[in-house]
Amino acid sequence: MSVDTKLADETSSAAPLSLPWWTRGDTNAFFGLAFNILVNVLTLTTLSIAVVKIPSSDVLGTVLPALGVALVLGNLYYMVLARRLARREGRDTVTALPYGPSVPHMFIVVFVVMLPIYLKTNDPMRAWSAGLAWAFMIGVIVMIGAFVGPFIRRITPRAAMLGTLAGISITFIAMRPAGQMWEAAWIGLPVLAIILIGFFTDVKLPGNVPIGLVALLVGTAIGWIGGYMSVPDVSKAVHDIALGLPDLRLHLLFDGLSHLGPLLATAIPLGVYNFTEAMSNVESAAAAGDNYNLRSVLLADGFGAIIGSGFGSPFPPAVYIGHPGWKDAGGRSGYSLASGAVIGLMCLLGLFGVLATILPIPAIVPILLYIGLLIGAQAFQAVPRLHAVAVVAAILPNLAQWAVGQIDNALSAAGTTADKVGMGALDQAGVVYSGLRTFGDGAVLAGLVLGTMVTFILEKRFRAAAVASAAGAALAFIGLIHAPEVGWAAAPKVALGYLLFGVVCLAWSFVPKSTPTPPEEPEPELSSESEASPV
């Protein structure tokens, strides 16, 4: 090698990494994430107005503008984090973490926190203030979790975290969109075909036209041509457009905080849920090749929830499930900020009433089903084959929680409850309601604990499994898992079961092993190439 060539190589290697602000893949990922957030904001808008009866002027003029500002600032922050990580590691394939309103929290704050207060007081403002106090507490707990989360992440097996995440994505992310699609399958299935071919194969459209845009346009066209949508509804929604600017609603927040006691039963476990879900999402991104600092993520999520509650939003935003999906779609750093900015602008302009009448829901929700498929597949692909059983174990509590929610909603629509029907009658009908409810309470934490216990058993680390089961016993005893609310001796029989599980594991640790423990398979590194066909 000549001196000139050597000098040229050294110069090129020392040159700073040039990161584009936008790529073709960002266009694909932008349409996917933006539609994902769009569906969630449409949902929370409808729930706030139709269920809690908050005046539409307050929802469109206060709640959505507060959420819009959070979306812009949060996605800007995660774009900066992605570019920092790219420069630190010297690669241009880093994908920003997606950020938006959390789907489980939307339903929990509406149906578990605000609706009972509204039904009791018939005062939507009182219910709204309770939601703000709840969101504030969620933020505080998540920020505390920023300092313990990294330790939990280090000691928790990847199979437990990704399995729990798969449980959330399969049930709460994928099942509802699947149902909405099959309500109008003639709209949803063609859109799903476009998304599956575009994102799961290497077949590209001419000119590399964004798959997400094509899917939305095709679905919307089918919906309008088939008479699924209504022109008068659009005209009515256009008249309701109004500019909304965020303003402080501290009086509502302080009023809610003054009645905080009853809310702690859901705020504490949901705050723990928030940071464990974020922890799983960061682990999912790491499995896809982007290893973010967990503390930076949790502090941002907690701060966003606190600031949002001060401006009137009871819907805490958070890092989303789905980073591997947007990475697979080619997203880098620009798609995140663009998604937040566009949806944030729509929130400020009050356009969501119009969008709900223009875009057919079955044309939008297939993107959520795609995320559910991808995350479910990743949970099995990113762990050693031996740990597949642990992944399934971590999924199960979320399945139980989802099933109980479906049963409760069906009984509520019939004007009754499970307690009124009676456990005996439900058992005779083949519905194991009591056991499912206990199994599903605190599903995220329960999945982490169960997945960890099973992983350690599969690795023949029986004493570690006993320690994990002791942690499960403690969490059940204080009600963070397998109990309807936090309290002393909340689920003592379940706690005893965990302790006895640990005793069995501890006893087994003294049994001589007949064969040596096989070496653990290395955890596969998921590159962008290997993700190209995740199924």
C-alpha positions as CSV (number, residue, x, y, z in Angstrom):
1,M,0.0,0.0,0.0
2,S,1.4,3.4,-1.0
3,V,1.9,6.2,1.5
4,D,-0.8,8.3,-0.3
5,T,-3.3,5.5,-0.1
6,K,-2.6,4.9,3.6
7,L,-3.0,8.6,4.3
8,A,-6.3,8.7,2.4
9,D,-7.6,5.7,4.4
10,E,-6.6,7.3,7.7
11,T,-8.3,10.5,6.7
12,S,-11.5,8.8,5.6
13,S,-11.7,6.8,8.8
14,A,-11.2,9.9,10.9
15,A,-13.9,11.9,9.0
16,P,-17.0,12.4,11.1
17,L,-20.0,10.3,10.2
18,S,-22.4,12.0,7.8
19,L,-26.0,11.4,8.8
20,P,-28.8,12.2,6.4
21,W,-31.8,14.0,7.9
22,W,-34.2,12.0,5.8
23,T,-34.0,8.7,3.8
24,R,-36.4,6.8,1.6
25,G,-36.9,4.4,4.5
26,D,-38.0,7.3,6.7
27,T,-40.8,8.0,4.3
28,N,-42.1,4.4,4.8
29,A,-41.7,4.5,8.5
30,F,-43.2,8.0,8.8
31,F,-46.5,6.9,7.2
32,G,-46.6,3.8,9.4
33,L,-45.9,5.5,12.7
34,A,-48.0,8.6,11.9
35,F,-51.0,6.3,11.1
36,N,-50.3,4.4,14.3
37,I,-50.4,7.6,16.4
38,L,-53.4,8.9,14.4
39,V,-55.5,5.9,15.3
40,N,-54.6,6.2,19.0
41,V,-55.4,10.0,19.0
42,L,-58.7,9.4,17.2
43,T,-59.5,6.7,19.8
44,L,-58.7,8.8,22.9
45,T,-60.6,11.8,21.4
46,T,-63.7,9.6,21.0
47,L,-63.4,8.0,24.5
48,S,-63.0,11.4,26.2
49,I,-66.1,12.9,24.5
50,A,-68.4,9.9,24.3
51,V,-67.5,8.0,27.5
52,V,-66.4,10.5,30.1
53,K,-68.5,13.3,28.5
54,I,-65.7,15.9,28.7
55,P,-67.0,18.8,26.5
56,S,-65.7,18.5,22.9
57,S,-64.4,22.1,23.2
58,D,-62.2,21.1,26.1
59,V,-61.0,17.9,24.4
60,L,-60.2,19.6,21.1
61,G,-59.0,22.9,22.6
62,T,-57.0,21.7,25.6
63,V,-56.4,17.9,25.8
64,L,-55.3,17.5,22.2
65,P,-53.1,20.6,22.0
66,A,-51.3,19.5,25.2
67,L,-50.8,16.0,23.7
68,G,-49.6,17.7,20.5
69,V,-46.9,19.6,22.2
70,A,-45.7,16.5,24.0
71,L,-45.6,14.6,20.7
72,V,-43.4,17.2,19.0
73,L,-41.0,17.5,22.0
74,G,-40.8,13.8,22.7
75,N,-40.1,12.7,19.1
76,L,-37.6,15.5,18.8
77,Y,-35.8,14.2,21.8
78,Y,-35.8,10.6,20.5
79,M,-34.5,11.8,17.1
80,V,-31.6,13.5,18.9
81,L,-30.9,10.3,20.9
82,A,-30.8,8.3,17.7
83,R,-28.3,10.6,16.0
84,R,-26.1,10.6,19.1
85,L,-26.1,6.8,19.2
86,A,-25.3,6.7,15.5
87,R,-22.4,9.0,15.8
88,R,-21.1,7.3,18.9
89,E,-21.2,3.9,17.2
90,G,-20.1,5.2,13.8
91,R,-23.0,3.7,11.8
92,D,-25.9,5.2,9.9
93,T,-28.5,2.4,10.5
94,V,-29.7,3.6,13.9
95,T,-33.5,3.9,14.1
96,A,-35.1,6.4,16.5
97,L,-37.5,5.1,19.2
98,P,-41.2,5.7,18.3
99,Y,-43.2,7.8,20.8
100,G,-46.8,8.6,21.3
101,P,-49.9,8.0,23.5
102,S,-49.9,4.6,25.1
103,V,-52.7,2.3,24.0
104,P,-53.3,0.4,27.3
105,H,-53.1,3.7,29.3
106,M,-55.8,5.3,27.1
107,F,-58.3,2.6,28.1
108,I,-57.2,2.3,31.7
109,V,-57.4,6.1,32.4
110,V,-60.8,6.3,30.8
111,F,-62.5,3.1,32.1
112,V,-60.7,2.5,35.3
113,V,-60.0,6.1,36.6
114,M,-62.2,8.7,35.0
115,L,-65.4,6.8,34.1
116,P,-66.1,5.5,37.7
117,I,-65.8,9.0,39.0
118,Y,-68.0,10.4,36.3
119,L,-70.7,7.8,37.0
120,K,-70.5,8.5,40.7
121,T,-70.5,12.3,40.6
122,N,-72.0,13.0,37.1
123,D,-69.3,15.7,36.8
124,P,-66.9,15.3,33.8
125,M,-64.6,18.0,35.1
126,R,-64.1,16.1,38.4
127,A,-63.4,12.9,36.3
128,W,-60.9,14.9,34.1
129,S,-59.1,16.2,37.2
130,A,-58.7,12.7,38.5
131,G,-57.2,11.6,35.2
132,L,-54.7,14.5,35.3
133,A,-53.7,13.5,38.9
134,W,-53.3,9.9,37.8
135,A,-51.1,10.9,34.8
136,F,-49.0,13.0,37.1
137,M,-48.4,10.1,39.5
138,I,-47.6,7.8,36.5
139,G,-44.9,10.3,35.5
140,V,-43.4,10.5,39.0
141,I,-43.2,6.7,39.3
142,V,-41.6,6.3,35.9
143,M,-39.0,8.9,36.8
144,I,-38.2,7.0,40.0
145,G,-38.1,3.8,37.8
146,A,-35.4,5.5,35.7
147,F,-33.0,4.8,38.6
148,V,-34.0,1.2,39.3
149,G,-34.9,0.2,35.8
150,P,-31.4,-0.3,34.5
151,F,-30.7,-2.7,37.4
152,I,-33.9,-4.7,36.7
153,R,-32.9,-4.9,33.0
154,R,-29.5,-6.3,33.9
155,I,-30.9,-9.2,36.0
156,T,-34.0,-10.0,33.9
157,P,-33.6,-12.5,31.1
158,R,-34.3,-11.2,27.6
159,A,-36.9,-14.0,27.0
160,A,-38.9,-12.6,29.9
161,M,-38.9,-9.0,28.7
162,L,-39.5,-9.8,25.0
163,G,-42.1,-12.4,25.9
164,T,-44.0,-9.8,28.0
165,L,-43.8,-7.3,25.2
166,A,-45.1,-9.9,22.7
167,G,-48.0,-10.6,25.0
168,I,-48.9,-6.9,25.0
169,S,-48.5,-6.6,21.2
170,I,-50.5,-9.7,20.4
171,T,-53.4,-8.8,22.7
172,F,-53.7,-5.1,23.2
173,I,-52.0,-4.0,20.0
174,A,-53.1,-6.6,17.4
175,M,-56.4,-8.2,18.5
176,R,-58.6,-5.0,18.4
177,P,-57.3,-3.9,15.0
178,A,-57.9,-7.5,13.7
179,G,-61.5,-7.3,14.9
180,Q,-61.9,-3.8,13.4
181,M,-60.5,-5.1,10.1
182,W,-62.8,-8.1,9.9
183,E,-65.8,-5.9,10.6
184,A,-65.1,-4.5,7.1
185,A,-62.8,-7.2,5.7
186,W,-63.3,-6.0,2.1
187,I,-61.4,-2.8,3.1
188,G,-59.0,-4.1,5.7
189,L,-57.7,-7.3,4.0
190,P,-56.4,-5.6,0.8
191,V,-54.6,-3.0,2.9
192,L,-53.1,-5.8,5.0
193,A,-51.9,-7.5,1.9
194,I,-50.1,-4.3,0.8
195,I,-48.5,-3.9,4.2
196,L,-47.4,-7.5,4.5
197,I,-45.9,-7.6,1.0
198,G,-44.3,-4.2,1.4
199,F,-42.8,-4.6,4.8
200,F,-42.1,-8.4,5.1
201,T,-40.6,-9.0,1.6
202,D,-38.0,-7.3,-0.6
203,V,-40.5,-6.6,-3.4
204,K,-40.6,-2.8,-3.9
205,L,-43.1,-0.7,-5.8
206,P,-41.9,1.2,-8.9
207,G,-40.1,4.4,-7.8
208,N,-40.0,3.0,-4.2
209,V,-43.4,4.6,-3.5
210,P,-44.0,4.5,0.3
211,I,-46.0,1.4,1.2
212,G,-47.8,3.1,4.1
213,L,-49.1,5.8,1.8
214,V,-50.2,3.4,-0.9
215,A,-52.0,1.2,1.8
216,L,-53.9,4.2,3.2
217,L,-54.9,5.5,-0.2
218,V,-56.1,2.2,-1.5
219,G,-58.1,1.5,1.7
220,T,-59.6,4.9,1.8
221,A,-60.6,4.7,-1.9
222,I,-62.2,1.3,-1.4
223,G,-64.1,2.6,1.7
224,W,-65.5,5.6,-0.1
225,I,-66.3,3.7,-3.3
226,G,-68.1,1.0,-1.3
227,G,-70.2,3.5,0.7
228,Y,-68.5,2.9,4.0
229,M,-68.0,6.7,4.6
230,S,-70.5,9.6,4.6
231,V,-70.1,13.0,3.0
232,P,-72.5,14.8,5.4
233,D,-70.4,13.6,8.3
234,V,-67.3,15.3,6.7
235,S,-69.2,18.5,6.2
236,K,-70.4,18.6,9.8
237,A,-66.9,17.9,11.1
238,V,-65.4,20.7,9.0
239,H,-67.6,23.2,10.7
240,D,-66.1,22.1,14.1
241,I,-62.5,22.9,13.2
242,A,-60.9,25.3,15.7
243,L,-57.4,26.3,16.6
244,G,-56.3,25.2,20.0
245,L,-53.3,26.4,21.9
246,P,-52.0,24.6,25.1
247,D,-52.8,26.3,28.3
248,L,-52.0,25.4,31.9
249,R,-54.8,23.5,33.8
250,L,-53.0,23.5,37.1
251,H,-56.2,24.1,39.1
252,L,-57.7,20.8,37.7
253,L,-54.4,19.0,38.4
254,F,-54.3,20.2,42.0
255,D,-57.9,19.4,42.6
256,G,-57.2,15.8,41.4
257,L,-54.1,15.5,43.5
258,S,-56.1,16.6,46.6
259,H,-58.2,13.4,46.1
260,L,-55.3,11.2,45.1
261,G,-55.7,8.4,47.7
262,P,-58.1,6.1,45.8
263,L,-56.1,6.6,42.5
264,L,-52.9,5.1,44.0
265,A,-54.3,1.6,43.6
266,T,-54.0,1.9,39.8
267,A,-51.3,4.6,39.6
268,I,-48.7,2.6,41.4
269,P,-48.9,-0.7,39.4
270,L,-49.5,1.3,36.2
271,G,-46.4,3.4,36.9
272,V,-44.5,0.2,37.4
273,Y,-46.0,-1.1,34.3
274,N,-44.9,2.0,32.4
275,F,-41.3,1.6,33.2
276,T,-41.2,-2.1,32.8
277,E,-42.9,-1.7,29.4
278,A,-40.4,0.9,28.4
279,M,-37.6,-1.4,29.6
280,S,-39.0,-4.1,27.4
281,N,-39.2,-1.7,24.4
282,V,-35.6,-0.7,24.9
283,E,-34.6,-4.3,25.1
284,S,-36.6,-4.9,21.9
285,A,-34.6,-2.1,20.2
286,A,-31.4,-3.6,21.5
287,A,-32.3,-6.9,20.0
288,A,-32.8,-5.2,16.7
289,G,-29.3,-3.6,17.0
290,D,-29.9,-0.2,18.6
291,N,-28.9,-0.2,22.3
292,Y,-30.3,2.9,23.9
293,N,-29.7,4.2,27.4
294,L,-32.7,3.1,29.5
295,R,-32.4,5.9,32.1
296,S,-32.5,8.5,29.4
297,V,-35.7,7.0,28.0
298,L,-37.5,6.6,31.3
299,L,-36.7,10.1,32.5
300,A,-38.1,11.5,29.2
301,D,-41.3,9.4,29.5
302,G,-41.8,10.4,33.1
303,F,-41.2,14.1,32.4
304,G,-43.6,14.0,29.4
305,A,-46.4,12.6,31.5
306,I,-45.9,15.2,34.3
307,I,-45.8,18.2,31.8
308,G,-48.7,16.9,29.9
309,S,-50.9,16.6,33.0
310,G,-50.1,20.2,33.9
311,F,-51.4,21.3,30.5
312,G,-54.5,19.2,30.7
313,S,-53.8,15.8,29.1
314,P,-54.6,12.7,31.1
315,F,-53.0,10.5,28.5
316,P,-49.3,10.0,29.3
317,P,-47.2,9.5,26.2
318,A,-44.5,6.8,26.1
319,V,-42.0,5.0,24.0
320,Y,-43.9,2.7,21.7
321,I,-43.8,-0.9,20.9
322,G,-42.6,-1.3,17.3
323,H,-39.0,0.0,16.9
324,P,-38.0,-3.2,15.0
325,G,-40.9,-2.7,12.6
326,W,-39.9,0.9,11.7
327,K,-36.3,-0.2,11.5
328,D,-37.3,-3.0,9.1
329,A,-39.3,-0.4,7.1
330,G,-36.0,1.6,6.7
331,G,-36.7,4.3,9.2
332,R,-33.7,6.1,10.7
333,S,-34.0,9.4,12.7
334,G,-36.2,11.7,10.6
335,Y,-39.4,9.6,10.7
336,S,-39.9,10.0,14.4
337,L,-39.8,13.8,14.5
338,A,-41.9,14.1,11.3
339,S,-44.6,11.8,12.8
340,G,-44.7,13.8,16.0
341,A,-44.7,17.2,14.2
342,V,-47.5,16.2,11.7
343,I,-49.8,14.7,14.4
344,G,-49.0,17.5,16.8
345,L,-50.0,20.1,14.2
346,M,-53.2,18.2,13.6
347,C,-53.9,18.3,17.3
348,L,-53.3,22.1,17.5
349,L,-55.5,22.7,14.4
350,G,-58.4,20.5,15.7
351,L,-58.4,18.3,12.6
352,F,-59.1,15.0,14.3
353,G,-62.9,15.3,14.0
354,V,-62.5,15.7,10.2
355,L,-59.9,12.9,9.8
356,A,-62.3,10.5,11.6
357,T,-64.9,11.1,8.9
358,I,-62.4,10.9,5.9
359,L,-60.2,7.9,6.8
360,P,-61.9,4.5,7.2
361,I,-60.7,2.9,10.4
362,P,-60.3,-0.5,8.7
363,A,-57.9,1.2,6.3
364,I,-55.7,2.4,9.1
365,V,-55.6,-0.4,11.7
366,P,-53.7,-3.0,9.6
367,I,-50.5,-1.2,10.5
368,L,-51.1,-2.0,14.2
369,L,-51.7,-5.7,13.3
370,Y,-48.3,-5.6,11.4
371,I,-46.6,-4.3,14.6
372,G,-48.2,-7.1,16.6
373,L,-47.0,-9.7,14.2
374,L,-43.5,-8.3,14.1
375,I,-43.0,-8.0,17.9
376,G,-44.5,-11.4,18.5
377,A,-42.0,-12.9,16.0
378,Q,-39.1,-11.0,17.4
379,A,-39.6,-12.5,20.9
380,F,-38.8,-15.9,19.5
381,Q,-36.1,-14.9,17.1
382,A,-34.0,-12.8,19.5
383,V,-33.5,-15.4,22.2
384,P,-31.9,-18.9,22.2
385,R,-34.1,-21.7,21.1
386,L,-34.0,-23.1,24.6
387,H,-35.8,-20.1,25.9
388,A,-38.9,-20.3,23.6
389,V,-40.9,-21.9,26.5
390,A,-40.1,-18.9,28.7
391,V,-41.3,-16.5,26.0
392,V,-44.7,-18.3,25.9
393,A,-44.9,-18.2,29.7
394,A,-44.3,-14.5,29.7
395,I,-47.0,-14.0,27.1
396,L,-49.7,-15.8,29.1
397,P,-50.6,-13.2,31.8
398,N,-51.3,-10.6,29.1
399,L,-53.6,-13.1,27.3
400,A,-55.4,-13.6,30.6
401,Q,-55.8,-9.9,31.2
402,W,-57.1,-9.3,27.7
403,A,-59.6,-12.1,28.0
404,V,-60.9,-10.8,31.3
405,G,-61.3,-7.3,29.8
406,Q,-63.4,-8.8,26.9
407,I,-65.6,-10.7,29.4
408,D,-66.1,-7.6,31.6
409,N,-66.9,-5.4,28.6
410,A,-69.4,-7.9,27.3
411,L,-71.1,-8.3,30.7
412,S,-71.2,-4.5,31.1
413,A,-72.9,-4.1,27.8
414,A,-75.5,-6.6,29.0
415,G,-76.0,-4.4,32.1
416,T,-74.4,-6.8,34.6
417,T,-71.0,-7.8,36.0
418,A,-69.1,-11.0,36.7
419,D,-69.9,-10.7,40.5
420,K,-73.6,-10.4,39.7
421,V,-73.6,-13.4,37.4
422,G,-71.6,-15.4,40.0
423,M,-68.5,-17.5,39.7
424,G,-70.4,-20.7,39.8
425,A,-72.5,-19.8,36.8
426,L,-69.4,-18.7,34.8
427,D,-67.6,-21.9,35.7
428,Q,-70.5,-24.0,34.5
429,A,-70.4,-22.1,31.2
430,G,-66.7,-23.0,30.9
431,V,-65.4,-19.5,31.7
432,V,-62.6,-19.8,34.2
433,Y,-63.1,-16.1,35.2
434,S,-61.7,-16.0,38.7
435,G,-58.5,-17.7,37.8
436,L,-58.0,-15.6,34.6
437,R,-58.6,-12.4,36.6
438,T,-56.0,-13.4,39.2
439,F,-53.5,-14.5,36.6
440,G,-53.9,-11.4,34.6
441,D,-53.8,-8.7,37.3
442,G,-50.5,-6.8,37.0
443,A,-49.9,-8.7,33.7
444,V,-46.7,-6.9,32.7
445,L,-44.9,-7.6,36.0
446,A,-46.4,-11.0,36.2
447,G,-45.1,-11.9,32.8
448,L,-41.6,-10.7,33.7
449,V,-41.5,-12.7,36.8
450,L,-43.0,-15.9,35.3
451,G,-40.7,-15.6,32.2
452,T,-37.7,-15.1,34.5
453,M,-38.5,-18.2,36.6
454,V,-39.0,-20.4,33.6
455,T,-35.8,-19.2,31.9
456,F,-33.8,-20.0,35.0
457,I,-35.3,-23.4,35.2
458,L,-34.5,-24.1,31.5
459,E,-30.9,-23.2,32.2
460,K,-30.9,-25.4,35.3
461,R,-30.2,-22.4,37.6
462,F,-32.7,-23.6,40.2
463,R,-31.5,-21.3,43.0
464,A,-31.9,-18.3,40.7
465,A,-35.4,-19.5,39.9
466,A,-36.1,-19.8,43.7
467,V,-35.0,-16.1,44.1
468,A,-37.2,-15.0,41.2
469,S,-40.2,-16.9,42.7
470,A,-39.5,-15.2,46.1
471,A,-39.7,-11.8,44.3
472,G,-43.0,-12.9,42.7
473,A,-44.3,-13.9,46.2
474,A,-43.4,-10.4,47.5
475,L,-45.1,-8.6,44.6
476,A,-48.2,-10.7,45.0
477,F,-48.4,-10.2,48.7
478,I,-48.4,-6.4,48.3
479,G,-50.8,-6.5,45.3
480,L,-48.6,-5.4,42.4
481,I,-49.3,-8.7,40.7
482,H,-52.3,-11.1,40.8
483,A,-54.4,-8.7,42.9
484,P,-57.0,-6.1,41.9
485,E,-55.4,-3.4,44.0
486,V,-52.3,-2.6,46.0
487,G,-52.5,-3.5,49.7
488,W,-51.0,-5.5,52.5
489,A,-51.7,-9.3,52.1
490,A,-53.5,-8.5,48.8
491,A,-53.0,-12.0,47.4
492,P,-51.6,-14.2,50.2
493,K,-52.5,-17.6,48.6
494,V,-50.9,-16.6,45.4
495,A,-47.8,-15.5,47.3
496,L,-47.7,-18.8,49.1
497,G,-47.9,-20.6,45.8
498,Y,-44.8,-18.6,44.6
499,L,-43.0,-19.5,47.8
500,L,-43.7,-23.2,47.4
501,F,-42.6,-23.0,43.8
502,G,-39.3,-21.6,45.1
503,V,-39.0,-24.3,47.7
504,V,-39.3,-27.0,45.0
505,C,-36.6,-25.2,42.9
506,L,-34.4,-24.9,45.9
507,A,-34.8,-28.6,46.7
508,W,-34.1,-29.5,43.1
509,S,-30.8,-27.6,43.3
510,F,-29.4,-30.3,45.6
511,V,-30.3,-33.1,43.2
512,P,-27.2,-34.3,41.4
513,K,-27.3,-33.5,37.7
514,S,-27.1,-36.6,35.5
515,T,-25.7,-34.7,32.6
516,P,-23.7,-31.5,32.3
517,T,-25.6,-28.3,31.5
518,P,-25.2,-27.6,27.8
519,P,-23.6,-24.3,27.0
520,E,-26.0,-21.5,26.4
521,E,-26.6,-20.5,22.8
522,P,-25.4,-17.0,22.0
523,E,-28.2,-14.5,21.6
524,P,-28.5,-13.8,17.9
525,E,-27.6,-10.3,16.6
526,L,-30.6,-9.0,14.6
527,S,-29.2,-7.0,11.7
528,S,-31.3,-5.1,9.3
529,E,-30.7,-7.8,6.8
530,S,-31.9,-10.6,9.0
531,E,-35.0,-8.6,9.9
532,A,-36.0,-8.3,6.2
533,S,-38.1,-11.5,6.5
534,P,-38.9,-11.8,10.2
535,V,-41.6,-14.4,9.7
